[in-house]
């Protein structure tokens, strides 16, 4: 960016390294970067900060987190092991018990948010539970916390139907109302394995997306070909509504279970449909092959999927 020679920088950061390894300087005027690189090297300023060869990067994107269900900074609660493999409903029940005993949600959310900001995150997508038991309360709480940190970090909030949509009566209406209470993105969760009705689930999710003009981000833990089936249906809806570039699938664990041929076939569908994949790269389970997806042209991004939750 050009800067007139008449305006000396308020602060000149010198002796730093950019992401490509090159040495550089950064000039700041009115709290904004006005020059980087050779244009900044030659400037002089009264306020010069020597960064001693430190690496300077753009802010990190935390692409998937749950600010409402973090216990960061709260009393330690041990992990409850699976009884018979991963079961979403069992996990949700354990989480409800833990949350009832936890510190107030806004306090826990601020703890987690400050950890992320202090470690360099400047953009964040947080899913927030919307269901018949919590209604819009969690969303309103997290939206108020977002306001307090508006100068430090940009946060998108996803209305997340953690208890299902069709199997949790009242949730579809709440999801729609969420967009009058601070939500930016419509979420979904395991249309086949949880709601057992892929078409019905996606009718609600994409119906709201179309009506409200909002992006989509669906949690998909479904394994093997069940997961692939849901991915294909989500991609078809995306193309039909011209929503390429506005739809993400979080986890997509099924892509870690199937053959390389199937991954290639689905990767082409994702790329041409403009559907992105979020991975939290869990240690205990197969997850989508990141390089194969990127080679096919799929947008892949990452998130912690929470820090110290149930
Ligand atoms: Zn999640």
Boltz pocket constraint, residues with backbone or C-beta under 6 A from the ligand:
constraints:
  - pocket:
      binder: B
      contacts: [[A, 64], [A, 65], [A, 66], [A, 127], [A, 219], [A, 250], [A, 305]]
      max_distance: 6.0
